[in-house]
Amino acid sequence: MKQIITTVAITLLITVSNAQDKNINTKKLGKMETKTTLTNKEKAVALITSLETGDKSTIAYINPTNYKQHNLAVADGLEGFGEVLHHAPEGGFKANVVRSFQDGNYTVTHTEYDFFGPKIGFDIFKFENGQIIEHWDNFSELAATNPSGRTQTDGVTKTTDIDKTEQNKALVKDFINTVLIKGEFDKMHNYFDGDNYIQHNAMIADGVSGLGKALEEMAKQGITMVFEKNHIILGEGNIVLSVSEGTFAGKPTSFYDLFRIENGKIAEHWDTIETILPEAERKNTNGKFNF
């Protein structure tokens, strides 16, 4: 069955690629014909959205012979992707991309899913020559609004300050390493504008004070959250994603933290926290990270 899925997927890919002439969409305007090439970010959004729409043409965005999968519950290559689609529930999956951005060959999407249950997810795709060659993701279960009445995905979606991309990435990297990994909480004030901090974590209220109270409450319950290593920082303008590894409540955990930067300070935060699948349950050997 897996071989049949792979063969069908690759055949569809070749057919679509030839028909679309390297993913170029042709539109006729009267007697004139114009061609528009999608950006990598647009391709990533289209691929995620196709989980809901069933648009099979988007499989052309995946390299059929060189696609490395880092979701540990999915088999490697196009075969693994096809197997996931094969197990879609009646009516298909649901996928609403709320945010997306691009950093070099990488794209990031922040999505509301109904994917084997309601979830919030981040997907990272690496492109080469216009096709996806690698994929990472991180999911959290959909939760109710947090103590400040915010959802896990609402808030600012517009990307601005493109000229400040590297500056903002450096700020987030320094925050992750100094405060979350080294534990130098006395330096928190360097990264925030007073107590102004919009929070979308389902369990934490707004403000730096809200974060502090949540950590104190966790400590009282004997729950620890430990950041051990940052693997990559990706960003575009005022939006920056950090991917880190550590433990939560003693379990190996992947932390995806998305920040919005305003005037050189961290102003808003979204995240997903996912337990890393044990080796015995993994369907590929590529690792959760390995960027």
C-alpha positions as CSV (number, residue, x, y, z in Angstrom):
1,M,0.0,0.0,0.0
2,K,2.8,2.4,0.9
3,Q,4.5,1.8,-2.5
4,I,1.2,2.5,-4.3
5,I,0.8,5.8,-2.4
6,T,4.3,6.8,-3.3
7,T,3.9,5.9,-6.9
8,V,0.7,7.8,-7.2
9,A,2.1,10.9,-5.4
10,I,5.2,11.0,-7.7
11,T,3.2,10.5,-10.8
12,L,0.9,13.3,-9.8
13,L,3.9,15.5,-9.0
14,I,5.4,15.0,-12.4
15,T,2.1,15.6,-14.2
16,V,1.4,18.8,-12.3
17,S,5.0,20.1,-12.6
18,N,4.9,19.7,-16.4
19,A,1.5,21.2,-16.7
20,Q,2.3,24.2,-14.5
21,D,5.8,24.8,-16.0
22,K,7.8,24.9,-12.8
23,N,4.9,26.1,-10.6
24,I,4.1,29.2,-12.7
25,N,0.5,30.1,-12.8
26,T,-0.8,31.5,-16.1
27,K,-3.6,34.1,-16.1
28,K,-5.2,35.5,-19.2
29,L,-6.1,39.2,-19.2
30,G,-8.1,39.8,-22.4
31,K,-5.7,38.9,-25.2
32,M,-2.6,39.4,-23.0
33,E,-1.1,36.6,-20.9
34,T,0.9,37.3,-17.7
35,K,2.8,34.8,-15.5
36,T,3.2,35.0,-11.8
37,T,5.7,32.9,-9.8
38,L,4.7,32.1,-6.2
39,T,7.1,33.0,-3.5
40,N,8.3,30.2,-1.2
41,K,6.1,31.6,1.6
42,E,3.1,31.5,-0.7
43,K,3.8,27.9,-1.6
44,A,4.1,26.9,2.0
45,V,0.7,28.5,2.8
46,A,-0.8,26.9,-0.2
47,L,0.5,23.4,0.8
48,I,-0.8,23.7,4.4
49,T,-4.2,25.1,3.1
50,S,-4.5,22.2,0.7
51,L,-4.9,19.8,3.7
52,E,-8.4,21.4,3.9
53,T,-9.2,22.2,0.3
54,G,-7.8,19.0,-1.2
55,D,-5.9,20.9,-3.9
56,K,-3.6,18.1,-5.1
57,S,-1.6,20.5,-7.3
58,T,0.4,21.7,-4.3
59,I,2.2,18.4,-4.0
60,A,4.3,19.8,-6.8
61,Y,6.0,22.1,-4.2
62,I,7.6,19.0,-2.6
63,N,10.7,17.5,-4.0
64,P,9.7,14.0,-4.9
65,T,13.1,12.4,-4.4
66,N,14.6,14.6,-1.7
67,Y,12.2,15.4,1.2
68,K,13.4,15.0,4.7
69,Q,10.8,14.7,7.5
70,H,11.4,15.9,11.1
71,N,7.9,15.2,12.4
72,L,8.9,12.0,14.3
73,A,5.4,10.5,13.9
74,V,5.6,10.6,10.0
75,A,7.7,8.5,7.8
76,D,10.4,10.1,5.7
77,G,10.0,11.3,2.1
78,L,7.0,11.8,-0.1
79,E,5.8,8.4,0.9
80,G,5.3,9.6,4.5
81,F,3.4,12.6,3.4
82,G,1.1,10.5,1.2
83,E,0.5,8.1,4.2
84,V,-0.7,11.0,6.3
85,L,-3.1,12.1,3.6
86,H,-4.3,8.5,3.2
87,H,-5.4,8.5,6.9
88,A,-7.3,11.8,6.7
89,P,-10.8,11.7,8.4
90,E,-14.0,11.9,6.4
91,G,-14.3,15.5,5.3
92,G,-10.6,16.0,5.4
93,F,-8.4,18.0,7.7
94,K,-8.9,21.7,8.6
95,A,-6.1,24.2,8.3
96,N,-6.3,28.0,8.7
97,V,-2.9,29.7,8.3
98,V,-2.9,32.8,10.5
99,R,0.7,34.0,10.1
100,S,3.5,33.2,7.7
101,F,6.9,34.6,7.0
102,Q,10.1,33.8,5.1
103,D,13.8,33.9,6.2
104,G,16.2,32.9,3.4
105,N,15.4,29.4,2.3
106,Y,13.1,28.8,5.3
107,T,9.4,29.6,5.6
108,V,7.3,29.5,8.8
109,T,3.5,29.2,9.1
110,H,1.4,29.5,12.3
111,T,-1.8,27.5,11.8
112,E,-5.1,26.6,13.4
113,Y,-5.5,22.9,12.7
114,D,-8.1,20.2,13.0
115,F,-5.4,17.5,12.4
116,F,-6.3,14.3,14.3
117,G,-8.0,16.7,16.8
118,P,-8.0,20.5,17.2
119,K,-4.4,21.9,17.5
120,I,-2.2,24.9,17.0
121,G,0.9,24.3,15.0
122,F,4.0,25.8,13.6
123,D,5.5,24.4,10.4
124,I,8.9,25.2,9.0
125,F,9.8,24.3,5.5
126,K,13.2,24.5,3.8
127,F,13.3,25.2,0.1
128,E,15.8,24.4,-2.6
129,N,15.3,25.5,-6.2
130,G,11.7,26.3,-5.5
131,Q,10.8,23.0,-3.9
132,I,10.5,21.8,-0.3
133,I,13.3,19.5,0.8
134,E,12.8,19.5,4.5
135,H,10.0,19.9,7.1
136,W,9.8,20.5,10.9
137,D,6.7,21.2,13.0
138,N,5.5,21.6,16.6
139,F,1.9,21.2,17.9
140,S,-0.1,22.1,21.0
141,E,-3.6,21.1,21.8
142,L,-6.2,23.8,21.2
143,A,-7.1,25.4,24.6
144,A,-9.6,27.9,25.9
145,T,-8.7,31.6,26.2
146,N,-6.0,32.5,28.7
147,P,-6.4,34.5,31.9
148,S,-6.2,37.7,29.8
149,G,-8.9,36.5,27.4
150,R,-6.5,35.9,24.5
151,T,-6.5,32.9,22.2
152,Q,-3.4,31.0,21.0
153,T,-3.4,32.7,17.6
154,D,-5.1,36.1,17.8
155,G,-3.2,39.3,17.8
156,V,-1.0,41.1,15.2
157,T,-0.5,39.3,11.9
158,K,1.1,42.0,9.8
159,T,4.8,41.8,9.2
160,T,6.6,45.2,9.4
161,D,10.1,46.7,10.0
162,I,11.7,44.4,7.4
163,D,14.9,46.5,7.7
164,K,15.2,45.5,11.4
165,T,15.1,41.7,10.8
166,E,18.6,40.9,11.9
167,Q,18.4,43.3,14.9
168,N,15.2,41.7,16.1
169,K,16.5,38.2,15.6
170,A,19.6,39.1,17.7
171,L,17.3,40.4,20.5
172,V,15.3,37.2,20.7
173,K,18.4,35.0,20.5
174,D,20.0,37.0,23.4
175,F,16.7,36.7,25.5
176,I,16.5,33.0,25.0
177,N,20.1,32.3,25.9
178,T,20.4,34.8,28.7
179,V,17.1,34.5,30.5
180,L,15.5,31.1,29.5
181,I,18.7,29.0,29.2
182,K,21.1,30.6,31.7
183,G,18.3,31.7,34.0
184,E,19.4,35.3,34.5
185,F,16.0,36.6,35.3
186,D,17.4,39.8,36.8
187,K,18.1,40.9,33.2
188,M,14.4,40.6,32.1
189,H,14.0,44.3,32.0
190,N,16.5,44.6,29.1
191,Y,14.0,42.9,26.8
192,F,10.7,44.4,27.6
193,D,9.0,47.8,27.8
194,G,8.2,47.7,31.5
195,D,5.3,45.3,32.1
196,N,3.9,45.7,28.6
197,Y,3.8,42.2,27.2
198,I,0.9,40.6,25.3
199,Q,0.7,36.9,26.0
200,H,-1.0,34.1,24.0
201,N,0.2,31.1,26.0
202,A,-3.1,29.4,27.1
203,M,-2.0,29.4,30.8
204,I,-0.4,32.7,31.3
205,A,-1.7,36.3,31.7
206,D,-0.4,39.4,30.0
207,G,2.6,41.3,31.3
208,V,6.1,40.3,32.4
209,S,4.4,40.0,35.8
210,G,2.0,37.5,34.4
211,L,4.9,35.3,33.3
212,G,6.5,35.6,36.7
213,K,3.3,34.6,38.5
214,A,2.9,31.6,36.2
215,L,6.5,30.4,36.8
216,E,6.0,30.8,40.6
217,E,2.8,28.8,40.5
218,M,4.5,26.0,38.5
219,A,7.3,25.9,41.0
220,K,4.8,25.5,43.9
221,Q,3.3,22.5,42.0
222,G,6.7,21.0,41.4
223,I,6.5,21.6,37.7
224,T,9.8,22.6,36.0
225,M,10.3,24.1,32.6
226,V,13.9,23.9,31.5
227,F,15.4,25.4,28.3
228,E,18.6,23.6,27.5
229,K,19.5,24.5,23.9
230,N,18.4,26.9,21.2
231,H,18.5,25.3,17.7
232,I,17.5,28.1,15.3
233,I,16.2,31.7,15.2
234,L,14.1,32.6,12.1
235,G,12.5,36.0,11.5
236,E,11.2,38.5,9.1
237,G,10.9,42.1,10.3
238,N,9.0,42.4,13.6
239,I,8.2,38.6,13.8
240,V,10.8,36.2,15.1
241,L,10.6,32.4,15.9
242,S,12.8,30.6,18.3
243,V,13.1,26.8,18.3
244,S,14.5,25.3,21.5
245,E,14.9,22.0,23.3
246,G,14.6,21.2,26.9
247,T,12.2,19.5,29.4
248,F,8.7,20.3,30.7
249,A,7.5,18.5,33.8
250,G,10.6,16.2,33.4
251,K,9.7,15.1,29.8
252,P,11.9,15.9,26.8
253,T,10.2,18.9,25.1
254,S,10.4,21.0,22.0
255,F,9.6,24.7,22.5
256,Y,8.5,26.9,19.6
257,D,8.3,30.6,20.7
258,L,7.1,33.3,18.3
259,F,7.7,36.9,19.3
260,R,6.6,40.3,17.9
261,I,9.2,43.0,18.4
262,E,8.2,46.7,18.8
263,N,10.7,49.5,19.2
264,G,13.5,47.1,20.1
265,K,11.5,45.3,22.8
266,I,9.6,42.1,23.0
267,A,5.9,43.0,22.8
268,E,3.9,39.9,22.1
269,H,4.3,36.1,22.3
270,W,2.8,32.9,20.9
271,D,4.0,29.4,21.5
272,T,3.6,25.6,21.1
273,I,5.1,23.1,23.6
274,E,5.3,19.5,22.4
275,T,6.6,16.4,24.2
276,I,9.3,14.8,22.0
277,L,8.3,11.3,20.8
278,P,10.4,8.4,22.3
279,E,12.8,6.7,19.9
280,A,10.8,3.5,20.0
281,E,7.7,5.3,18.6
282,R,9.4,7.2,15.8
283,K,8.8,6.6,12.1
284,N,12.0,8.4,10.9
285,T,15.5,8.8,12.3
286,N,16.0,12.5,11.3
287,G,15.6,14.0,14.8
288,K,13.2,16.7,16.0
289,F,15.7,19.4,15.2
290,N,18.8,19.1,13.1
291,F,18.5,22.3,11.2
